[in-house]
Amino acid sequence: MNIKLALVAASAALAACGGGGGDGGGAGNAPPAQFVARDYAFIPTFTSSPVGVAVFAIDPSTGAPSAVAGSPFAAAAGTADVAVDPTCRFVYAADVFSGNISAYSIDGITGALVPVAGSPFSTSGSGAQSLTVHPSGKFLYVAGTAALRAYAINSTSGVLTDLGSQGSGASSIAIDPSGRFAYAGTNGGVLGQLSIPIYSINATTGALTSAGSGPVGNGANLIAIDPAGKFLYATTSVFGLASYSINANSGALTVVGPDISNVGSGNIAIDPTSKFLYVGNSSSSFISAFSIGASGTLTSLGLVQAESGAKSVAVDSTGKFAYTANIQTGTMSRFAINASTGGLTTLGPSVPVPAGSAQFSSPQALKIAHRAAP
């Protein structure tokens, strides 16, 4: 009998402090925060006030974005691009002014960013224009005006270890989904290369080795590879869009049809099914939309009305929603994607993002990553 009384008393004590599986919802007790598998949008704000990386949690059902508490999170002035590891645990931001890389861990419940120990990390004068994380999550690659640079990522802390210069200067870098090949943008030929440099990737060390270059064209600025790893697309120096097929064994590129003219100067986004492609435009209020054929050829779906300076486009992990970061209005817009046609329909009002200055407009980039259940 005494044992039973003791158990009852212990149960009462647990209930009083919200333990023992209680909901903790009594007076003065807030329910514990719950993990929700969701997408997050990351937007560098460049020279806005405050300067930082803006983070938005995306509603899994409606695609509606909501600013994470504490956003934007502090970063250096000149932060122009971000990259997220495949598990959405670490974010890396490139500062074009200092050339440094800021690193953050992502709180799995709140989405808040916490600086990684030792951040920011130097690029040793290589510059930092854009960056990407290897599909394995083991390596970070930085495209700089002086050189490509590689870093090893500590899987526990997110700390970067410099692996040194890995190639010539580039304006962007993209890695195929298999993680075997990397492709560099050359700023439309300004860096002296009118074809796309190709590198093979050592899966153990992360080192890049030249694997030749693609066919000579009008240069490449921003590059995207479809999720299936079959095709590469690049904006060019003459505001065009070039298309290539990728050889799965060698990584070599073969031209797929003529370049498409008058597309724009923004980034390229491809939906998860590799059926639709969208190109932003920093100098207009339109998005160029295309369907992707079986051979990689593009068919225009027309122009989609967006807000002024819809430079950066991203598609969520479900392929249901598309987003733009608008550098002229300092906003992010949301669209529904028609699964059959690829058409975009505006959803709700745009949400504000800290805007830049007249000289350095912002936001410059937009990346979306999915945080799955642990």
LUMZAFI-737814 format. One record per residue: y, z, x of N, C-alpha, C in turn; residue number from 1. Coordinates in steps of 0.05 Angstrom, whole numbers, plus 5000, padded with zeros to 4 digits. Layout:
! residues N
[segu [Y,Z,X],[Y,Z,X],[Y,Z,X],NUM]
...
! end
This chain:
! residues 374
[segu [4976,5000,5017],[5000,5000,5000],[5025,5000,5017],1]
[segu [5024,5015,5038],[5047,5016,5056],[5052,4989,5069],2]
[segu [5030,4975,5076],[5032,4948,5088],[5045,4929,5069],3]
[segu [5037,4931,5043],[5049,4913,5023],[5079,4918,5020],4]
[segu [5087,4944,5020],[5115,4950,5018],[5131,4940,5041],5]
[segu [5119,4942,5065],[5132,4932,5089],[5137,4902,5087],6]
[segu [5117,4887,5077],[5119,4858,5075],[5141,4850,5055],7]
[segu [5142,4865,5033],[5163,4860,5013],[5191,4865,5024],8]
[segu [5194,4887,5040],[5219,4892,5052],[5227,4871,5072],9]
[segu [5208,4861,5087],[5214,4840,5107],[5222,4815,5093],10]
[segu [5209,4808,5071],[5216,4784,5056],[5245,4786,5045],11]
[segu [5252,4810,5035],[5279,4814,5025],[5300,4810,5046],12]
[segu [5293,4820,5070],[5312,4818,5092],[5317,4789,5100],13]
[segu [5294,4773,5101],[5297,4745,5107],[5314,4731,5086],14]
[segu [5309,4736,5061],[5325,4723,5040],[5354,4729,5042],15]
[segu [5361,4754,5050],[5389,4762,5052],[5403,4747,5074],16]
[segu [5389,4738,5095],[5403,4724,5117],[5397,4694,5116],17]
[segu [5387,4684,5093],[5382,4656,5090],[5357,4646,5104],18]
[segu [5339,4663,5112],[5315,4655,5125],[5293,4651,5105],19]
[segu [5268,4649,5116],[5244,4647,5099],[5244,4624,5080],20]
[segu [5259,4601,5088],[5259,4577,5072],[5279,4577,5050],21]
[segu [5297,4597,5049],[5317,4598,5028],[5337,4576,5033],22]
[segu [5354,4570,5012],[5373,4548,5014],[5399,4556,5028],23]
[segu [5402,4582,5033],[5426,4591,5047],[5451,4586,5032],24]
[segu [5449,4581,5006],[5472,4573,4990],[5487,4596,4976],25]
[segu [5480,4620,4983],[5493,4643,4971],[5522,4645,4979],26]
[segu [5536,4664,4967],[5564,4668,4973],[5568,4673,5003],27]
[segu [5586,4658,5015],[5592,4661,5044],[5573,4648,5062],28]
[segu [5552,4635,5052],[5532,4621,5069],[5533,4591,5064],29]
[segu [5541,4575,5083],[5541,4546,5081],[5513,4536,5086],30]
[segu [5504,4516,5070],[5477,4505,5076],[5477,4492,5103],31]
[segu [5455,4492,5117],[5454,4480,5144],[5457,4450,5142],32]
[segu [5470,4439,5163],[5473,4410,5164],[5446,4396,5166],33]
[segu [5443,4373,5153],[5418,4359,5152],[5420,4333,5167],34]
[segu [5398,4326,5181],[5398,4300,5195],[5394,4278,5175],35]
[segu [5409,4257,5178],[5406,4233,5161],[5403,4209,5179],36]
[segu [5381,4194,5177],[5378,4170,5192],[5399,4150,5182],37]
[segu [5416,4140,5200],[5438,4123,5191],[5448,4106,5214],38]
[segu [5465,4086,5207],[5479,4071,5227],[5506,4085,5233],39]
[segu [5515,4081,5258],[5542,4090,5265],[5557,4066,5277],40]
[segu [5583,4065,5271],[5600,4044,5282],[5618,4057,5304],41]
[segu [5620,4044,5327],[5636,4054,5349],[5657,4033,5356],42]
[segu [5682,4043,5357],[5705,4025,5361],[5724,4036,5382],43]
[segu [5727,4023,5405],[5746,4032,5425],[5774,4026,5416],44]
[segu [5793,4044,5419],[5820,4041,5408],[5841,4032,5429],45]
[segu [5832,4026,5453],[5848,4014,5475],[5873,4030,5481],46]
[segu [5897,4022,5472],[5921,4037,5479],[5934,4051,5456],47]
[segu [5918,4057,5435],[5930,4069,5412],[5936,4099,5417],48]
[segu [5948,4112,5398],[5954,4140,5401],[5942,4155,5377],49]
[segu [5921,4171,5381],[5909,4178,5407],[5890,4156,5417],50]
[segu [5887,4155,5443],[5868,4136,5455],[5840,4148,5454],51]
[segu [5821,4132,5448],[5794,4142,5447],[5774,4123,5435],52]
[segu [5750,4133,5428],[5729,4118,5415],[5727,4128,5387],53]
[segu [5733,4111,5367],[5731,4119,5339],[5701,4116,5331],54]
[segu [5692,4135,5315],[5664,4135,5306],[5663,4138,5276],55]
[segu [5648,4120,5263],[5645,4121,5234],[5615,4123,5227],56]
[segu [5609,4142,5209],[5582,4144,5198],[5580,4124,5175],57]
[segu [5558,4109,5174],[5555,4089,5153],[5535,4098,5132],58]
[segu [5543,4098,5107],[5526,4107,5085],[5502,4088,5084],59]
[segu [5477,4099,5085],[5453,4081,5085],[5450,4064,5060],60]
[segu [5461,4074,5037],[5458,4059,5012],[5480,4039,5007],61]
[segu [5504,4047,5011],[5527,4030,5004],[5540,4015,5028],62]
[segu [5534,4025,5052],[5546,4013,5075],[5575,4023,5080],63]
[segu [5584,4042,5063],[5612,4052,5065],[5615,4068,5091],64]
[segu [5636,4063,5107],[5640,4078,5131],[5658,4103,5126],65]
[segu [5652,4125,5140],[5670,4148,5138],[5673,4159,5166],66]
[segu [5698,4166,5173],[5704,4175,5200],[5690,4201,5206],67]
[segu [5677,4203,5229],[5664,4227,5238],[5685,4247,5246],68]
[segu [5681,4273,5239],[5700,4294,5245],[5706,4294,5276],69]
[segu [5732,4294,5282],[5740,4294,5310],[5746,4267,5321],70]
[segu [5740,4246,5306],[5745,4218,5315],[5775,4212,5313],71]
[segu [5786,4197,5332],[5773,4185,5356],[5769,4206,5378],72]
[segu [5748,4201,5394],[5741,4220,5416],[5754,4209,5442],73]
[segu [5765,4227,5457],[5783,4220,5479],[5769,4201,5499],74]
[segu [5785,4181,5507],[5777,4162,5527],[5802,4153,5542],75]
[segu [5798,4138,5564],[5821,4129,5580],[5835,4106,5565],76]
[segu [5862,4104,5570],[5877,4081,5560],[5865,4056,5573],77]
[segu [5861,4036,5557],[5849,4011,5568],[5820,4009,5561],78]
[segu [5809,4027,5544],[5781,4025,5537],[5778,4001,5518],79]
[segu [5763,3981,5527],[5762,3956,5512],[5734,3948,5502],80]
[segu [5713,3962,5510],[5686,3956,5501],[5669,3981,5502],81]
[segu [5649,3981,5485],[5629,4003,5485],[5601,3991,5483],82]
[segu [5582,4007,5493],[5554,4000,5491],[5538,4025,5483],83]
[segu [5517,4021,5467],[5502,4043,5457],[5473,4039,5465],84]
[segu [5459,4061,5473],[5431,4058,5481],[5414,4053,5456],85]
[segu [5390,4042,5459],[5374,4034,5435],[5368,4056,5416],86]
[segu [5367,4081,5425],[5361,4103,5407],[5386,4116,5395],87]
[segu [5409,4106,5402],[5435,4116,5392],[5438,4145,5400],88]
[segu [5432,4151,5426],[5436,4178,5437],[5459,4179,5456],89]
[segu [5466,4157,5468],[5487,4156,5488],[5506,4132,5483],90]
[segu [5532,4136,5488],[5552,4115,5486],[5566,4113,5512],91]
[segu [5572,4088,5520],[5586,4083,5545],[5610,4065,5539],92]
[segu [5633,4072,5551],[5658,4058,5545],[5670,4047,5571],93]
[segu [5679,4022,5570],[5691,4009,5594],[5721,4010,5593],94]
[segu [5733,4019,5615],[5763,4019,5617],[5772,3997,5635],95]
[segu [5786,3977,5624],[5794,3954,5640],[5816,3961,5659],96]
[segu [5831,3982,5655],[5853,3990,5673],[5842,4003,5698],97]
[segu [5826,4024,5695],[5816,4038,5719],[5790,4026,5729],98]
[segu [5775,4012,5711],[5749,4002,5718],[5727,4023,5715],99]
[segu [5734,4047,5706],[5714,4068,5703],[5698,4065,5677],100]
[segu [5675,4079,5677],[5658,4080,5653],[5656,4109,5643],101]
[segu [5665,4113,5618],[5663,4139,5606],[5636,4140,5591],102]
[segu [5623,4164,5593],[5596,4167,5580],[5597,4190,5561],103]
[segu [5583,4187,5539],[5582,4208,5518],[5553,4211,5508],104]
[segu [5545,4235,5500],[5522,4239,5483],[5530,4240,5454],105]
[segu [5512,4232,5436],[5519,4231,5408],[5504,4253,5393],106]
[segu [5519,4270,5379],[5506,4291,5363],[5490,4278,5341],107]
[segu [5464,4285,5340],[5447,4272,5320],[5452,4278,5292],108]
[segu [5467,4300,5286],[5472,4308,5259],[5501,4300,5250],109]
[segu [5520,4305,5268],[5548,4300,5260],[5558,4273,5269],110]
[segu [5546,4261,5289],[5556,4236,5301],[5578,4240,5320],111]
[segu [5586,4265,5326],[5607,4270,5345],[5599,4262,5374],112]
[segu [5619,4255,5390],[5614,4247,5418],[5621,4271,5436],113]
[segu [5604,4276,5455],[5608,4297,5475],[5606,4285,5503],114]
[segu [5627,4288,5520],[5627,4276,5546],[5602,4285,5562],115]
[segu [5590,4265,5576],[5567,4270,5594],[5578,4282,5620],116]
[segu [5563,4301,5632],[5571,4313,5657],[5576,4291,5678],117]
[segu [5598,4293,5692],[5605,4274,5713],[5621,4250,5704],118]
[segu [5624,4248,5677],[5640,4225,5666],[5670,4230,5671],119]
[segu [5685,4208,5678],[5677,4180,5679],[5664,4173,5706],120]
[segu [5649,4150,5706],[5635,4141,5729],[5649,4116,5740],121]
[segu [5651,4114,5767],[5666,4093,5780],[5650,4067,5781],122]
[segu [5664,4044,5780],[5651,4019,5785],[5658,4008,5813],123]
[segu [5670,4025,5830],[5676,4018,5858],[5692,3993,5860],124]
[segu [5711,3990,5842],[5729,3966,5844],[5717,3941,5831],125]
[segu [5694,3943,5818],[5682,3920,5806],[5696,3912,5780],126]
[segu [5713,3930,5770],[5726,3924,5744],[5706,3929,5721],127]
[segu [5716,3930,5697],[5698,3935,5674],[5710,3921,5650],128]
[segu [5698,3898,5642],[5708,3884,5619],[5689,3888,5595],129]
[segu [5663,3887,5600],[5644,3891,5578],[5619,3903,5590],130]
[segu [5602,3913,5573],[5578,3926,5582],[5556,3925,5561],131]
[segu [5531,3929,5571],[5508,3929,5553],[5486,3946,5564],132]
[segu [5469,3957,5546],[5447,3974,5555],[5421,3957,5553],133]
[segu [5404,3960,5573],[5378,3947,5573],[5362,3956,5549],134]
[segu [5345,3938,5537],[5330,3946,5513],[5312,3970,5518],135]
[segu [5304,3975,5542],[5288,3999,5548],[5304,4024,5548],136]
[segu [5330,4022,5549],[5348,4045,5550],[5350,4057,5578],137]
[segu [5338,4044,5598],[5337,4055,5625],[5361,4047,5642],138]
[segu [5375,4025,5635],[5396,4014,5653],[5420,4006,5637],139]
[segu [5443,4009,5649],[5469,3999,5639],[5479,3978,5657],140]
[segu [5489,3956,5646],[5500,3934,5662],[5529,3930,5653],141]
[segu [5547,3928,5674],[5575,3925,5669],[5585,3899,5680],142]
[segu [5598,3883,5663],[5610,3858,5672],[5639,3864,5680],143]
[segu [5645,3858,5705],[5672,3863,5716],[5683,3838,5729],144]
[segu [5709,3838,5733],[5723,3815,5744],[5713,3810,5773],145]
[segu [5705,3830,5787],[5696,3827,5815],[5666,3823,5817],146]
[segu [5651,3836,5800],[5622,3835,5803],[5608,3846,5778],147]
[segu [5583,3838,5774],[5565,3852,5756],[5556,3878,5770],148]
[segu [5552,3899,5755],[5543,3924,5767],[5522,3937,5749],149]
[segu [5503,3951,5761],[5481,3963,5746],[5481,3993,5751],150]
[segu [5472,4008,5731],[5469,4037,5733],[5442,4045,5721],151]
[segu [5429,4065,5732],[5406,4077,5719],[5416,4098,5700],152]
[segu [5403,4101,5677],[5410,4120,5657],[5390,4143,5657],153]
[segu [5399,4167,5660],[5382,4190,5658],[5374,4194,5629],154]
[segu [5348,4193,5622],[5340,4193,5594],[5345,4219,5580],155]
[segu [5349,4240,5595],[5354,4266,5583],[5384,4272,5580],156]
[segu [5400,4266,5601],[5428,4274,5601],[5447,4251,5596],157]
[segu [5438,4226,5600],[5456,4203,5598],[5472,4198,5622],158]
[segu [5469,4214,5643],[5484,4211,5668],[5477,4184,5681],159]
[segu [5497,4171,5693],[5493,4145,5706],[5490,4148,5736],160]
[segu [5471,4133,5748],[5468,4131,5777],[5474,4103,5785],161]
[segu [5494,4099,5802],[5502,4072,5810],[5481,4058,5826],162]
[segu [5473,4034,5817],[5453,4018,5831],[5466,3996,5847],163]
[segu [5493,3995,5847],[5507,3976,5864],[5513,3950,5850],164]
[segu [5527,3933,5865],[5534,3906,5855],[5509,3889,5852],165]
[segu [5509,3874,5829],[5484,3859,5823],[5489,3829,5819],166]
[segu [5514,3820,5821],[5519,3792,5816],[5549,3787,5817],167]
[segu [5556,3762,5811],[5584,3753,5812],[5600,3764,5788],168]
[segu [5627,3762,5790],[5644,3771,5768],[5637,3757,5742],169]
[segu [5641,3771,5720],[5634,3760,5694],[5652,3773,5672],170]
[segu [5655,3759,5650],[5671,3769,5628],[5653,3784,5608],171]
[segu [5627,3778,5608],[5609,3792,5589],[5581,3789,5600],172]
[segu [5563,3804,5589],[5535,3803,5597],[5517,3808,5572],173]
[segu [5495,3793,5570],[5477,3797,5548],[5448,3796,5559],174]
[segu [5431,3812,5547],[5403,3814,5556],[5385,3806,5533],175]
[segu [5364,3790,5539],[5346,3781,5518],[5329,3805,5508],176]
[segu [5319,3804,5484],[5305,3828,5473],[5281,3837,5489],177]
[segu [5268,3819,5504],[5245,3827,5520],[5254,3843,5544],178]
[segu [5280,3842,5551],[5290,3856,5574],[5284,3843,5601],179]
[segu [5276,3818,5600],[5268,3804,5625],[5291,3788,5638],180]
[segu [5311,3780,5621],[5332,3762,5631],[5359,3771,5622],181]
[segu [5379,3767,5640],[5407,3773,5633],[5423,3748,5637],182]
[segu [5444,3745,5620],[5461,3721,5620],[5490,3730,5621],183]
[segu [5506,3717,5638],[5534,3726,5642],[5554,3706,5631],184]
[segu [5574,3716,5617],[5597,3700,5610],[5616,3697,5633],185]
[segu [5630,3675,5635],[5647,3670,5658],[5676,3665,5650],186]
[segu [5684,3677,5628],[5712,3675,5619],[5721,3646,5616],187]
[segu [5703,3630,5604],[5711,3602,5599],[5716,3586,5624],188]
[segu [5703,3593,5646],[5707,3578,5671],[5728,3588,5689],189]
[segu [5744,3608,5680],[5766,3619,5696],[5755,3631,5722],190]
[segu [5730,3642,5721],[5718,3653,5744],[5703,3633,5761],191]
[segu [5708,3607,5756],[5697,3586,5773],[5669,3577,5766],192]
[segu [5659,3584,5742],[5632,3576,5735],[5633,3565,5707],193]
[segu [5626,3539,5704],[5626,3526,5678],[5599,3526,5665],194]
[segu [5579,3537,5679],[5552,3541,5667],[5547,3571,5666],195]
[segu [5526,3579,5652],[5520,3607,5647],[5501,3617,5669],196]
[segu [5509,3636,5686],[5491,3647,5706],[5468,3662,5692],197]
[segu [5444,3659,5703],[5420,3671,5692],[5408,3690,5713],198]
[segu [5399,3714,5705],[5387,3733,5724],[5361,3743,5712],199]
[segu [5341,3746,5730],[5317,3760,5721],[5321,3790,5727],200]
[segu [5308,3807,5711],[5312,3836,5713],[5286,3849,5722],201]
[segu [5288,3865,5743],[5265,3881,5752],[5261,3905,5733],202]
[segu [5239,3905,5719],[5235,3926,5698],[5234,3954,5709],203]
[segu [5227,3956,5735],[5224,3983,5748],[5250,3993,5759],204]
[segu [5264,3975,5774],[5289,3983,5788],[5314,3976,5774],205]
[segu [5313,3957,5755],[5337,3948,5741],[5352,3927,5756],206]
[segu [5343,3919,5780],[5357,3900,5797],[5358,3872,5784],207]
[segu [5380,3858,5788],[5383,3831,5779],[5379,3811,5802],208]
[segu [5364,3790,5796],[5359,3769,5816],[5367,3743,5804],209]
[segu [5382,3726,5818],[5391,3701,5807],[5367,3684,5799],210]
[segu [5369,3673,5775],[5348,3655,5765],[5360,3628,5757],211]
[segu [5382,3621,5772],[5395,3595,5767],[5417,3598,5746],212]
[segu [5423,3576,5733],[5444,3576,5713],[5437,3555,5692],213]
[segu [5451,3558,5669],[5446,3539,5648],[5460,3512,5652],214]
[segu [5457,3493,5634],[5470,3468,5636],[5500,3471,5638],215]
[segu [5513,3453,5652],[5542,3454,5654],[5555,3448,5627],216]
[segu [5574,3465,5619],[5587,3461,5594],[5617,3467,5596],217]
[segu [5628,3479,5576],[5656,3486,5576],[5661,3515,5583],218]
[segu [5641,3527,5598],[5643,3555,5605],[5635,3572,5582],219]
[segu [5631,3598,5587],[5623,3616,5567],[5640,3641,5569],220]
[segu [5649,3651,5547],[5664,3676,5547],[5648,3699,5536],221]
[segu [5643,3699,5510],[5627,3720,5498],[5600,3709,5489],222]
[segu [5578,3724,5495],[5551,3714,5491],[5536,3732,5472],223]
[segu [5518,3720,5456],[5500,3734,5438],[5473,3721,5438],224]
[segu [5452,3737,5437],[5424,3727,5436],[5412,3736,5410],225]
[segu [5398,3718,5396],[5387,3725,5370],[5366,3746,5373],226]
[segu [5361,3763,5353],[5342,3785,5355],[5313,3776,5362],227]
[segu [5307,3751,5355],[5280,3741,5361],[5278,3732,5391],228]
[segu [5301,3730,5404],[5301,3723,5432],[5297,3693,5438],229]
[segu [5301,3676,5418],[5296,3648,5421],[5320,3632,5429],230]
[segu [5344,3641,5420],[5368,3626,5423],[5391,3642,5434],231]
[segu [5409,3629,5449],[5433,3641,5460],[5457,3625,5450],232]
[segu [5478,3640,5442],[5502,3627,5433],[5526,3639,5448],233]
[segu [5546,3621,5454],[5569,3630,5470],[5594,3617,5460],234]
[segu [5615,3633,5459],[5642,3621,5454],[5651,3609,5480],235]
[segu [5667,3587,5479],[5675,3572,5503],[5705,3573,5507],236]
[segu [5713,3561,5530],[5741,3561,5538],[5759,3545,5519],237]
[segu [5746,3527,5503],[5762,3510,5485],[5759,3519,5456],238]
[segu [5754,3545,5452],[5751,3557,5426],[5728,3545,5411],239]
[segu [5707,3536,5425],[5683,3525,5413],[5660,3545,5413],240]
[segu [5637,3535,5403],[5613,3552,5402],[5590,3535,5412],241]
[segu [5578,3544,5434],[5555,3529,5447],[5529,3542,5439],242]
[segu [5508,3526,5437],[5482,3536,5428],[5460,3527,5448],243]
[segu [5442,3546,5455],[5421,3540,5474],[5395,3552,5464],244]
[segu [5372,3539,5471],[5346,3552,5467],[5339,3565,5494],245]
[segu [5323,3587,5492],[5315,3603,5515],[5285,3598,5521],246]
[segu [5279,3590,5546],[5251,3588,5554],[5240,3616,5558],247]
[segu [5219,3623,5542],[5209,3650,5543],[5196,3658,5569],248]
[segu [5187,3638,5586],[5175,3644,5611],[5195,3646,5634],249]
[segu [5214,3628,5635],[5232,3626,5658],[5260,3637,5652],250]
[segu [5267,3639,5626],[5294,3646,5618],[5314,3623,5618],251]
[segu [5304,3599,5626],[5322,3576,5628],[5333,3568,5601],252]
[segu [5357,3556,5601],[5371,3548,5577],[5371,3518,5573],253]
[segu [5368,3510,5549],[5369,3481,5541],[5389,3478,5519],254]
[segu [5407,3459,5521],[5427,3455,5501],[5415,3448,5474],255]
[segu [5425,3460,5453],[5416,3454,5426],[5440,3441,5411],256]
[segu [5441,3415,5411],[5462,3401,5397],[5489,3404,5411],257]
[segu [5509,3390,5401],[5536,3391,5413],[5550,3417,5406],258]
[segu [5571,3424,5422],[5587,3448,5416],[5601,3444,5390],259]
[segu [5605,3466,5376],[5620,3465,5351],[5649,3472,5357],260]
[segu [5668,3457,5348],[5696,3460,5355],[5711,3479,5336],261]
[segu [5734,3489,5346],[5752,3505,5330],[5739,3528,5315],262]
[segu [5724,3544,5330],[5710,3566,5318],[5726,3592,5320],263]
[segu [5737,3597,5343],[5752,3622,5347],[5746,3635,5374],264]
[segu [5759,3657,5379],[5757,3670,5405],[5746,3698,5403],265]
[segu [5734,3705,5380],[5723,3732,5377],[5694,3733,5385],266]
[segu [5682,3756,5380],[5654,3759,5389],[5635,3747,5368],267]
[segu [5609,3746,5375],[5589,3734,5358],[5570,3756,5348],268]
[segu [5563,3755,5323],[5544,3774,5311],[5522,3758,5297],269]
[segu [5497,3767,5300],[5474,3754,5288],[5459,3775,5271],270]
[segu [5450,3767,5247],[5437,3787,5230],[5409,3792,5241],271]
[segu [5396,3814,5233],[5370,3822,5244],[5347,3802,5239],272]
[segu [5350,3784,5219],[5329,3765,5214],[5333,3739,5229],273]
[segu [5355,3737,5245],[5361,3713,5260],[5366,3689,5242],274]
[segu [5376,3694,5218],[5382,3672,5199],[5411,3664,5198],275]
[segu [5429,3684,5204],[5457,3679,5200],[5473,3688,5225],276]
[segu [5495,3674,5231],[5512,3680,5254],[5541,3680,5245],277]
[segu [5556,3699,5256],[5584,3702,5248],[5601,3704,5274],278]
[segu [5625,3691,5274],[5643,3692,5297],[5670,3702,5288],279]
[segu [5680,3722,5302],[5706,3733,5296],[5728,3716,5308],280]
[segu [5753,3722,5301],[5776,3707,5312],[5799,3726,5315],281]
[segu [5809,3729,5340],[5830,3748,5345],[5858,3738,5336],282]
[segu [5860,3713,5330],[5886,3702,5323],[5889,3692,5294],283]
[segu [5868,3698,5278],[5870,3690,5250],[5858,3711,5232],284]
[segu [5857,3706,5207],[5846,3725,5188],[5820,3714,5176],285]
[segu [5805,3698,5191],[5781,3686,5181],[5757,3691,5200],286]
[segu [5733,3693,5188],[5708,3694,5203],[5694,3667,5198],287]
[segu [5683,3656,5220],[5667,3632,5217],[5638,3640,5213],288]
[segu [5626,3629,5192],[5598,3636,5185],[5580,3612,5188],289]
[segu [5555,3617,5197],[5536,3595,5202],[5508,3605,5194],290]
[segu [5491,3586,5186],[5462,3591,5183],[5449,3580,5209],291]
[segu [5427,3593,5217],[5413,3585,5241],[5387,3571,5233],292]
[segu [5384,3546,5242],[5360,3530,5236],[5337,3538,5254],293]
[segu [5313,3527,5247],[5289,3534,5262],[5291,3526,5291],294]
[segu [5306,3506,5298],[5309,3497,5326],[5334,3510,5339],295]
[segu [5348,3527,5325],[5372,3540,5336],[5397,3526,5329],296]
[segu [5396,3504,5315],[5421,3490,5307],[5436,3506,5286],297]
[segu [5462,3503,5286],[5479,3518,5268],[5490,3500,5246],298]
[segu [5491,3510,5222],[5503,3495,5200],[5525,3513,5188],299]
[segu [5549,3501,5187],[5572,3517,5178],[5569,3526,5149],300]
[segu [5575,3552,5144],[5576,3563,5117],[5605,3566,5109],301]
[segu [5624,3555,5125],[5652,3557,5119],[5666,3581,5131],302]
[segu [5691,3585,5123],[5707,3607,5133],[5707,3630,5112],303]
[segu [5706,3654,5122],[5707,3678,5105],[5734,3692,5109],304]
[segu [5748,3697,5087],[5773,3711,5088],[5769,3739,5098],305]
[segu [5785,3747,5118],[5784,3774,5129],[5812,3783,5132],306]
[segu [5816,3805,5147],[5843,3814,5153],[5852,3802,5179],307]
[segu [5878,3804,5185],[5890,3792,5208],[5878,3803,5234],308]
[segu [5870,3784,5251],[5859,3792,5277],[5831,3803,5275],309]
[segu [5814,3790,5259],[5786,3799,5256],[5770,3790,5280],310]
[segu [5776,3802,5303],[5764,3794,5328],[5735,3801,5331],311]
[segu [5728,3826,5324],[5701,3835,5328],[5685,3837,5302],312]
[segu [5661,3826,5303],[5643,3826,5279],[5617,3840,5287],313]
[segu [5606,3855,5269],[5580,3868,5274],[5565,3869,5248],314]
[segu [5538,3868,5250],[5521,3869,5227],[5504,3895,5229],315]
[segu [5500,3908,5206],[5485,3934,5207],[5456,3928,5212],316]
[segu [5440,3950,5216],[5412,3947,5223],[5395,3937,5200],317]
[segu [5404,3939,5176],[5389,3929,5153],[5394,3900,5147],318]
[segu [5416,3889,5158],[5424,3862,5152],[5437,3859,5125],319]
[segu [5444,3881,5112],[5457,3880,5086],[5487,3879,5087],320]
[segu [5499,3889,5109],[5528,3892,5111],[5538,3881,5138],321]
[segu [5562,3870,5136],[5577,3861,5160],[5603,3876,5161],322]
[segu [5614,3879,5186],[5639,3894,5189],[5656,3879,5209],323]
[segu [5683,3881,5206],[5701,3870,5226],[5720,3892,5235],324]
[segu [5727,3891,5261],[5749,3907,5272],[5773,3889,5275],325]
[segu [5795,3896,5261],[5818,3878,5259],[5840,3887,5278],326]
[segu [5845,3872,5299],[5864,3881,5319],[5893,3880,5311],327]
[segu [5900,3864,5292],[5927,3862,5283],[5935,3883,5263],328]
[segu [5916,3891,5246],[5922,3910,5225],[5912,3938,5232],329]
[segu [5896,3941,5253],[5885,3967,5260],[5867,3978,5239],330]
[segu [5848,3962,5229],[5830,3970,5208],[5802,3960,5213],331]
[segu [5783,3971,5198],[5756,3960,5197],[5749,3952,5168],332]
[segu [5738,3928,5165],[5732,3918,5138],[5702,3916,5135],333]
[segu [5693,3917,5110],[5664,3917,5103],[5658,3894,5084],334]
[segu [5635,3881,5089],[5626,3859,5072],[5597,3862,5065],335]
[segu [5589,3852,5042],[5561,3850,5034],[5551,3823,5043],336]
[segu [5527,3822,5054],[5515,3796,5063],[5495,3787,5042],337]
[segu [5499,3763,5032],[5479,3751,5013],[5454,3744,5029],338]
[segu [5432,3756,5022],[5407,3752,5038],[5397,3724,5037],339]
[segu [5404,3709,5016],[5394,3681,5013],[5413,3661,5027],340]
[segu [5439,3665,5023],[5458,3645,5033],[5473,3653,5058],341]
[segu [5474,3679,5064],[5490,3688,5087],[5519,3691,5080],342]
[segu [5527,3686,5056],[5555,3690,5048],[5564,3719,5049],343]
[segu [5590,3723,5054],[5601,3750,5056],[5619,3755,5032],344]
[segu [5617,3779,5021],[5634,3788,4999],[5647,3814,5007],345]
[segu [5674,3815,5005],[5688,3839,5013],[5681,3863,4995],346]
[segu [5676,3886,5008],[5669,3910,4994],[5690,3932,4999],347]
[segu [5704,3940,4978],[5722,3963,4980],[5746,3957,4998],348]
[segu [5764,3976,5000],[5787,3974,5018],[5778,3978,5047],349]
[segu [5794,3967,5065],[5788,3971,5094],[5796,4000,5101],350]
[segu [5785,4010,5123],[5790,4037,5132],[5807,4036,5157],351]
[segu [5826,4054,5160],[5844,4053,5184],[5829,4061,5209],352]
[segu [5837,4047,5231],[5828,4054,5258],[5853,4056,5274],353]
[segu [5855,4076,5292],[5880,4078,5308],[5887,4051,5321],354]
[segu [5912,4042,5315],[5921,4015,5324],[5933,4016,5352],355]
[segu [5934,3994,5365],[5946,3992,5391],[5975,3987,5391],356]
[segu [5985,3978,5415],[6014,3972,5417],[6018,3942,5413],357]
[segu [6043,3934,5413],[6050,3906,5410],[6038,3890,5433],358]
[segu [6038,3901,5457],[6028,3887,5480],[5998,3887,5481],359]
[segu [5986,3910,5474],[5957,3913,5475],[5946,3920,5448],360]
[segu [5939,3900,5432],[5930,3905,5404],[5903,3918,5405],361]
[segu [5896,3932,5383],[5872,3948,5381],[5864,3949,5352],362]
[segu [5838,3952,5345],[5815,3956,5362],[5805,3930,5374],363]
[segu [5794,3932,5399],[5785,3909,5414],[5756,3902,5409],364]
[segu [5740,3921,5401],[5711,3916,5399],[5699,3933,5377],365]
[segu [5675,3926,5369],[5660,3940,5348],[5630,3938,5354],366]
[segu [5617,3961,5355],[5588,3961,5359],[5575,3979,5338],367]
[segu [5552,3971,5328],[5538,3987,5308],[5510,3992,5319],368]
[segu [5501,4017,5316],[5475,4025,5326],[5462,4044,5306],369]
[segu [5436,4044,5305],[5421,4060,5286],[5409,4085,5299],370]
[segu [5414,4108,5286],[5402,4133,5295],[5379,4139,5277],371]
[segu [5354,4137,5287],[5331,4142,5271],[5324,4172,5272],372]
[segu [5306,4180,5254],[5297,4207,5253],[5284,4215,5279],373]
[segu [5289,4240,5289],[5278,4248,5315],[5248,4252,5313],374]
! end
